[in-house]
Amino acid sequence: MDNLPSPVTTMDVYLARIVEQNDEIIALMKTWGDRPKTRRLKEPKP
């Protein structure tokens, strides 16, 4: 009984889904080919 893996928690499942979705999104974006780089908004100077 001591060598059993720890139980899977809800957080483990949640994080695994996020990672899986990110991988799918990245793969999809790579199929789009070249695209303009996103512009970051600059913070206003004081």
C-alpha positions as CSV (number, residue, x, y, z in Angstrom):
1,M,0.0,0.0,0.0
2,D,2.9,2.4,0.6
3,N,3.9,2.4,-3.1
4,L,0.6,3.7,-4.4
5,P,0.7,7.0,-6.3
6,S,-0.8,10.0,-4.6
7,P,-4.4,10.7,-5.5
8,V,-5.1,13.1,-8.3
9,T,-6.5,16.3,-7.0
10,T,-8.9,18.7,-8.7
11,M,-6.1,21.2,-9.1
12,D,-4.0,18.6,-10.9
13,V,-6.8,18.0,-13.4
14,Y,-7.4,21.7,-13.8
15,L,-3.7,22.5,-14.5
16,A,-3.4,19.5,-16.9
17,R,-6.4,20.9,-18.9
18,I,-4.8,24.4,-19.1
19,V,-1.5,22.9,-20.3
20,E,-3.4,20.8,-22.9
21,Q,-5.4,23.8,-24.1
22,N,-2.2,25.9,-24.4
23,D,-0.5,23.3,-26.5
24,E,-3.6,23.2,-28.8
25,I,-3.6,27.0,-29.1
26,I,0.1,27.2,-29.8
27,A,-0.2,24.4,-32.5
28,L,-3.1,26.3,-34.1
29,M,-1.2,29.6,-34.1
30,K,1.7,27.9,-35.8
31,T,-0.5,26.8,-38.7
32,W,-1.4,30.5,-39.3
33,G,2.1,31.2,-40.6
34,D,3.7,34.6,-40.4
35,R,1.6,37.2,-38.6
36,P,2.3,40.7,-37.4
37,K,3.8,40.9,-33.9
38,T,1.5,42.1,-31.3
39,R,2.2,45.6,-30.0
40,R,2.5,46.2,-26.3
41,L,0.9,49.3,-24.9
42,K,3.5,51.6,-23.4
43,E,2.8,53.0,-20.0
44,P,2.3,56.8,-20.0
45,K,5.3,58.8,-18.8
46,P,4.6,60.6,-15.5
